[in-house]
């Protein structure tokens, strides 16, 4: 079935998204500055053009159908893209030549990127770098799927189709509650020696979690993952409460370790020493993207620096 996309005007799309988010046609109509009858007609016209009901109507309000959830997902993405388009055009009028999208892992953002991006902004005030944080697998996938211009992630994900360079090195350490039995050890700890403990980690797709799971499998031991959270700060709070132990990048966690009065120990495993990569699409010719990659790459690699074209 071919849909009549010309019937999907932006006011109606935004109205349907608001209906799904509020569960109320009245509230969505008020937000769109439409009379209730006009809003109801727009939703009916969308449904007629799609050939599917977008909402189940109940006394308590609207509930998206399966078709409604699909429509709202793509409608929201479209509206966000248009909002971004408007923001970039406004920036262009104010002198910003272009926007570059950078997708980066938590390890890169928490340890390295803020001062680098601040410096890049000083050197290239006409370029605005938009940053999105994801786990390393998702970062590499975003670049392969052309949803970002530049990616920074922990080495490990599939890099086929990507041009990668070394970004920085980091070190993973064991983070422990104060007074934990392993905190008294004077020498670096082997990961396998801590597998009797319960663990706190990041969400699926994080490079650290994948390495822990692989190492536990290689040791023929279960990995007792108790909790998964989305940030290093949340991991440290869980550890400080005695809910488990964790592995985190040293530079990122040491300020939190000190502030929360918890302990850390170095790891003896070779995989605790990691490489972070900066990448763009293979064969990338855009001078602005290459300039950002050159700037972010580990300094010893920057013999040939690209100069972005003025636009």
One Martini backbone bead per residue (centre of mass of N, CA, C, O) as a GRO file, in nm:
protein
  311
    1UNK     BB    1   0.095   0.036   0.023
    2UNK     BB    2   0.035   0.373  -0.061
    3UNK     BB    3   0.103   0.676   0.072
    4UNK     BB    4  -0.023   1.007   0.133
    5UNK     BB    5   0.219   1.227   0.214
    6UNK     BB    6   0.080   1.506   0.150
    7UNK     BB    7  -0.115   1.478   0.414
    8UNK     BB    8   0.149   1.523   0.606
    9UNK     BB    9   0.139   1.765   0.792
   10UNK     BB   10   0.308   1.918   1.047
   11UNK     BB   11   0.071   1.978   1.236
   12UNK     BB   12  -0.038   1.684   1.244
   13UNK     BB   13   0.214   1.545   1.342
   14UNK     BB   14   0.243   1.705   1.606
   15UNK     BB   15  -0.034   1.629   1.715
   16UNK     BB   16   0.010   1.322   1.734
   17UNK     BB   17   0.250   1.334   1.924
   18UNK     BB   18   0.100   1.486   2.153
   19UNK     BB   19  -0.114   1.274   2.199
   20UNK     BB   20   0.083   1.051   2.291
   21UNK     BB   21   0.224   1.217   2.527
   22UNK     BB   22  -0.062   1.306   2.678
   23UNK     BB   23  -0.344   1.144   2.608
   24UNK     BB   24  -0.467   1.425   2.473
   25UNK     BB   25  -0.652   1.612   2.259
   26UNK     BB   26  -0.695   1.872   2.414
   27UNK     BB   27  -0.396   1.933   2.481
   28UNK     BB   28  -0.291   1.922   2.187
   29UNK     BB   29  -0.473   2.147   2.076
   30UNK     BB   30  -0.373   2.368   2.263
   31UNK     BB   31  -0.070   2.353   2.171
   32UNK     BB   32  -0.169   2.409   1.852
   33UNK     BB   33  -0.403   2.618   1.833
   34UNK     BB   34  -0.674   2.437   1.833
   35UNK     BB   35  -0.959   2.324   1.776
   36UNK     BB   36  -1.102   2.037   1.863
   37UNK     BB   37  -1.236   1.973   1.589
   38UNK     BB   38  -0.983   2.022   1.413
   39UNK     BB   39  -0.804   1.810   1.548
   40UNK     BB   40  -0.984   1.564   1.498
   41UNK     BB   41  -0.977   1.588   1.188
   42UNK     BB   42  -0.674   1.548   1.149
   43UNK     BB   43  -0.657   1.264   1.265
   44UNK     BB   44  -0.857   1.134   1.067
   45UNK     BB   45  -0.692   1.202   0.811
   46UNK     BB   46  -0.446   1.039   0.882
   47UNK     BB   47  -0.589   0.766   0.908
   48UNK     BB   48  -0.694   0.761   0.617
   49UNK     BB   49  -0.412   0.779   0.476
   50UNK     BB   50  -0.306   0.508   0.625
   51UNK     BB   51  -0.537   0.287   0.709
   52UNK     BB   52  -0.509   0.359   1.026
   53UNK     BB   53  -0.522   0.356   1.354
   54UNK     BB   54  -0.361   0.555   1.604
   55UNK     BB   55  -0.607   0.535   1.817
   56UNK     BB   56  -0.741   0.463   2.122
   57UNK     BB   57  -1.053   0.527   2.260
   58UNK     BB   58  -1.105   0.669   2.585
   59UNK     BB   59  -1.218   0.809   2.870
   60UNK     BB   60  -0.899   0.870   2.953
   61UNK     BB   61  -0.819   0.868   2.638
   62UNK     BB   62  -0.525   0.811   2.455
   63UNK     BB   63  -0.404   0.516   2.268
   64UNK     BB   64  -0.166   0.384   2.102
   65UNK     BB   65  -0.118   0.206   1.846
   66UNK     BB   66   0.087   0.035   1.654
   67UNK     BB   67   0.073   0.251   1.431
   68UNK     BB   68   0.110   0.493   1.622
   69UNK     BB   69   0.397   0.425   1.722
   70UNK     BB   70   0.531   0.441   1.447
   71UNK     BB   71   0.446   0.728   1.372
   72UNK     BB   72   0.570   0.873   1.620
   73UNK     BB   73   0.862   0.791   1.586
   74UNK     BB   74   0.895   0.929   1.300
   75UNK     BB   75   0.772   1.204   1.366
   76UNK     BB   76   0.975   1.288   1.582
   77UNK     BB   77   1.224   1.273   1.402
   78UNK     BB   78   1.129   1.484   1.197
   79UNK     BB   79   1.093   1.721   1.396
   80UNK     BB   80   1.385   1.724   1.497
   81UNK     BB   81   1.514   1.781   1.223
   82UNK     BB   82   1.367   2.052   1.175
   83UNK     BB   83   1.472   2.192   1.426
   84UNK     BB   84   1.769   2.165   1.346
   85UNK     BB   85   1.748   2.321   1.085
   86UNK     BB   86   1.663   2.588   1.215
   87UNK     BB   87   1.914   2.619   1.398
   88UNK     BB   88   2.128   2.618   1.168
   89UNK     BB   89   2.020   2.863   1.014
   90UNK     BB   90   2.050   3.059   1.249
   91UNK     BB   91   2.357   3.019   1.279
   92UNK     BB   92   2.430   3.115   0.996
   93UNK     BB   93   2.335   3.410   1.045
   94UNK     BB   94   2.554   3.428   1.299
   95UNK     BB   95   2.830   3.264   1.158
   96UNK     BB   96   2.780   2.964   1.135
   97UNK     BB   97   2.884   2.746   0.896
   98UNK     BB   98   2.866   2.468   1.076
   99UNK     BB   99   2.776   2.132   1.151
  100UNK     BB  100   2.896   1.877   1.373
  101UNK     BB  101   2.878   1.529   1.440
  102UNK     BB  102   2.941   1.375   1.764
  103UNK     BB  103   3.011   1.043   1.860
  104UNK     BB  104   3.046   0.917   2.203
  105UNK     BB  105   3.182   0.783   2.461
  106UNK     BB  106   3.198   0.797   2.797
  107UNK     BB  107   3.508   0.781   2.819
  108UNK     BB  108   3.568   1.023   2.631
  109UNK     BB  109   3.398   1.241   2.775
  110UNK     BB  110   3.506   1.210   3.081
  111UNK     BB  111   3.834   1.242   2.998
  112UNK     BB  112   3.877   1.436   2.707
  113UNK     BB  113   3.674   1.623   2.529
  114UNK     BB  114   3.604   1.902   2.652
  115UNK     BB  115   3.882   2.057   2.608
  116UNK     BB  116   3.904   1.995   2.306
  117UNK     BB  117   3.636   2.136   2.214
  118UNK     BB  118   3.703   2.411   2.324
  119UNK     BB  119   3.955   2.452   2.146
  120UNK     BB  120   3.818   2.411   1.872
  121UNK     BB  121   3.624   2.654   1.906
  122UNK     BB  122   3.852   2.867   1.910
  123UNK     BB  123   3.978   2.790   1.625
  124UNK     BB  124   3.653   2.726   1.514
  125UNK     BB  125   3.387   2.935   1.537
  126UNK     BB  126   3.227   2.832   1.265
  127UNK     BB  127   3.210   2.561   1.434
  128UNK     BB  128   2.963   2.321   1.536
  129UNK     BB  129   2.968   2.076   1.796
  130UNK     BB  130   2.777   1.794   1.820
  131UNK     BB  131   2.690   1.587   2.106
  132UNK     BB  132   2.686   1.225   2.154
  133UNK     BB  133   2.599   0.972   2.386
  134UNK     BB  134   2.744   0.639   2.383
  135UNK     BB  135   2.806   0.337   2.333
  136UNK     BB  136   3.042   0.196   2.140
  137UNK     BB  137   2.863   0.032   1.948
  138UNK     BB  138   2.672   0.276   1.878
  139UNK     BB  139   2.886   0.462   1.763
  140UNK     BB  140   2.979   0.287   1.524
  141UNK     BB  141   2.695   0.254   1.400
  142UNK     BB  142   2.640   0.556   1.344
  143UNK     BB  143   2.866   0.579   1.131
  144UNK     BB  144   2.782   0.353   0.934
  145UNK     BB  145   2.475   0.497   0.918
  146UNK     BB  146   2.514   0.816   0.892
  147UNK     BB  147   2.452   0.967   1.199
  148UNK     BB  148   2.754   1.066   1.181
  149UNK     BB  149   3.073   1.214   1.134
  150UNK     BB  150   3.200   1.143   1.421
  151UNK     BB  151   3.399   0.902   1.615
  152UNK     BB  152   3.431   0.789   1.968
  153UNK     BB  153   3.596   0.483   2.081
  154UNK     BB  154   3.638   0.178   2.195
  155UNK     BB  155   3.812  -0.072   2.121
  156UNK     BB  156   3.612  -0.345   1.924
  157UNK     BB  157   3.435  -0.268   1.722
  158UNK     BB  158   3.329  -0.265   1.415
  159UNK     BB  159   3.541  -0.108   1.134
  160UNK     BB  160   3.403  -0.147   0.883
  161UNK     BB  161   3.414   0.142   0.677
  162UNK     BB  162   3.644   0.272   0.854
  163UNK     BB  163   3.841   0.544   0.966
  164UNK     BB  164   4.112   0.499   1.189
  165UNK     BB  165   4.239   0.644   1.497
  166UNK     BB  166   4.416   0.744   1.746
  167UNK     BB  167   4.327   0.902   2.044
  168UNK     BB  168   4.356   0.729   2.324
  169UNK     BB  169   4.448   0.630   2.647
  170UNK     BB  170   4.347   0.389   2.901
  171UNK     BB  171   4.245   0.285   3.243
  172UNK     BB  172   4.146   0.015   3.428
  173UNK     BB  173   3.963  -0.014   3.740
  174UNK     BB  174   3.897  -0.106   4.065
  175UNK     BB  175   3.587  -0.061   4.242
  176UNK     BB  176   3.539  -0.006   4.602
  177UNK     BB  177   3.440  -0.039   4.895
  178UNK     BB  178   3.491   0.054   5.191
  179UNK     BB  179   3.678  -0.212   5.335
  180UNK     BB  180   3.739  -0.405   5.134
  181UNK     BB  181   3.920  -0.691   5.095
  182UNK     BB  182   4.066  -0.594   4.817
  183UNK     BB  183   4.188  -0.312   4.915
  184UNK     BB  184   4.450  -0.446   5.068
  185UNK     BB  185   4.587  -0.495   4.817
  186UNK     BB  186   4.911  -0.419   4.675
  187UNK     BB  187   4.856  -0.555   4.415
  188UNK     BB  188   4.750  -0.623   4.129
  189UNK     BB  189   4.444  -0.733   4.003
  190UNK     BB  190   4.268  -0.998   3.907
  191UNK     BB  191   3.968  -1.043   3.775
  192UNK     BB  192   3.922  -1.344   3.867
  193UNK     BB  193   3.951  -1.271   4.184
  194UNK     BB  194   3.645  -1.111   4.162
  195UNK     BB  195   3.407  -1.328   4.076
  196UNK     BB  196   3.256  -1.353   4.365
  197UNK     BB  197   3.131  -1.096   4.304
  198UNK     BB  198   2.929  -0.826   4.275
  199UNK     BB  199   2.808  -0.628   3.995
  200UNK     BB  200   2.867  -0.313   3.840
  201UNK     BB  201   2.729  -0.164   3.537
  202UNK     BB  202   2.675  -0.098   3.233
  203UNK     BB  203   2.520  -0.106   2.961
  204UNK     BB  204   2.464  -0.242   2.684
  205UNK     BB  205   2.766  -0.201   2.473
  206UNK     BB  206   2.981  -0.174   2.665
  207UNK     BB  207   3.311  -0.238   2.666
  208UNK     BB  208   3.351  -0.331   2.959
  209UNK     BB  209   3.129  -0.544   2.974
  210UNK     BB  210   3.232  -0.725   2.746
  211UNK     BB  211   3.507  -0.788   2.876
  212UNK     BB  212   3.402  -0.921   3.132
  213UNK     BB  213   3.239  -1.148   2.998
  214UNK     BB  214   3.475  -1.274   2.840
  215UNK     BB  215   3.663  -1.329   3.087
  216UNK     BB  216   3.470  -1.513   3.242
  217UNK     BB  217   3.446  -1.725   3.019
  218UNK     BB  218   3.753  -1.793   3.005
  219UNK     BB  219   3.740  -1.881   3.328
  220UNK     BB  220   3.478  -2.046   3.389
  221UNK     BB  221   3.289  -1.806   3.503
  222UNK     BB  222   3.068  -1.627   3.659
  223UNK     BB  223   2.886  -1.322   3.604
  224UNK     BB  224   2.768  -1.112   3.870
  225UNK     BB  225   2.519  -0.922   3.759
  226UNK     BB  226   2.325  -0.683   3.931
  227UNK     BB  227   2.382  -0.394   3.785
  228UNK     BB  228   2.254  -0.135   3.553
  229UNK     BB  229   2.387   0.167   3.424
  230UNK     BB  230   2.459   0.496   3.256
  231UNK     BB  231   2.689   0.588   3.469
  232UNK     BB  232   2.966   0.647   3.655
  233UNK     BB  233   2.829   0.783   3.893
  234UNK     BB  234   2.624   0.555   3.949
  235UNK     BB  235   2.828   0.336   4.004
  236UNK     BB  236   2.962   0.471   4.253
  237UNK     BB  237   2.708   0.483   4.427
  238UNK     BB  238   2.666   0.179   4.442
  239UNK     BB  239   2.937   0.111   4.569
  240UNK     BB  240   2.912   0.299   4.823
  241UNK     BB  241   2.650   0.114   4.917
  242UNK     BB  242   2.743  -0.202   4.879
  243UNK     BB  243   2.629  -0.351   4.596
  244UNK     BB  244   2.929  -0.355   4.471
  245UNK     BB  245   3.145  -0.382   4.202
  246UNK     BB  246   3.391  -0.223   3.971
  247UNK     BB  247   3.468  -0.097   3.638
  248UNK     BB  248   3.684   0.184   3.555
  249UNK     BB  249   3.808   0.464   3.453
  250UNK     BB  250   4.046   0.626   3.613
  251UNK     BB  251   4.012   0.933   3.533
  252UNK     BB  252   3.698   0.931   3.591
  253UNK     BB  253   3.687   0.805   3.903
  254UNK     BB  254   3.879   0.946   4.110
  255UNK     BB  255   3.705   1.189   4.202
  256UNK     BB  256   3.473   1.003   4.312
  257UNK     BB  257   3.633   0.832   4.508
  258UNK     BB  258   3.710   1.069   4.690
  259UNK     BB  259   3.421   1.189   4.746
  260UNK     BB  260   3.301   0.883   4.846
  261UNK     BB  261   3.503   0.702   4.999
  262UNK     BB  262   3.649   0.501   4.807
  263UNK     BB  263   3.802   0.236   4.626
  264UNK     BB  264   4.113   0.134   4.451
  265UNK     BB  265   4.247  -0.090   4.192
  266UNK     BB  266   4.459  -0.232   4.001
  267UNK     BB  267   4.497  -0.413   3.701
  268UNK     BB  268   4.658  -0.701   3.552
  269UNK     BB  269   4.517  -0.697   3.296
  270UNK     BB  270   4.577  -0.614   2.970
  271UNK     BB  271   4.279  -0.494   2.906
  272UNK     BB  272   4.310  -0.236   3.095
  273UNK     BB  273   4.461  -0.140   2.841
  274UNK     BB  274   4.343   0.115   2.629
  275UNK     BB  275   4.190   0.203   2.317
  276UNK     BB  276   4.106   0.499   2.148
  277UNK     BB  277   3.897   0.602   1.878
  278UNK     BB  278   3.897   0.781   1.571
  279UNK     BB  279   3.626   0.839   1.328
  280UNK     BB  280   3.538   0.786   0.982
  281UNK     BB  281   3.452   0.756   0.684
  282UNK     BB  282   3.539   0.593   0.424
  283UNK     BB  283   3.669   0.833   0.206
  284UNK     BB  284   3.672   1.100   0.329
  285UNK     BB  285   3.644   1.459   0.196
  286UNK     BB  286   3.570   1.636   0.421
  287UNK     BB  287   3.740   1.895   0.560
  288UNK     BB  288   3.592   1.934   0.832
  289UNK     BB  289   3.603   1.642   0.932
  290UNK     BB  290   3.911   1.603   0.905
  291UNK     BB  291   3.987   1.825   1.103
  292UNK     BB  292   3.861   1.695   1.355
  293UNK     BB  293   4.017   1.432   1.346
  294UNK     BB  294   4.299   1.555   1.361
  295UNK     BB  295   4.258   1.701   1.633
  296UNK     BB  296   4.177   1.432   1.803
  297UNK     BB  297   4.413   1.297   1.748
  298UNK     BB  298   4.687   1.182   1.842
  299UNK     BB  299   4.943   1.401   1.823
  300UNK     BB  300   5.159   1.212   1.668
  301UNK     BB  301   4.953   1.202   1.400
  302UNK     BB  302   4.969   1.532   1.315
  303UNK     BB  303   5.140   1.595   1.044
  304UNK     BB  304   4.858   1.604   0.873
  305UNK     BB  305   4.672   1.888   0.848
  306UNK     BB  306   4.359   1.992   0.802
  307UNK     BB  307   4.190   2.257   0.638
  308UNK     BB  308   3.914   2.416   0.656
  309UNK     BB  309   3.669   2.528   0.476
  310UNK     BB  310   3.520   2.807   0.387
  311UNK     BB  311   3.148   2.885   0.406
   0.00000   0.00000   0.00000
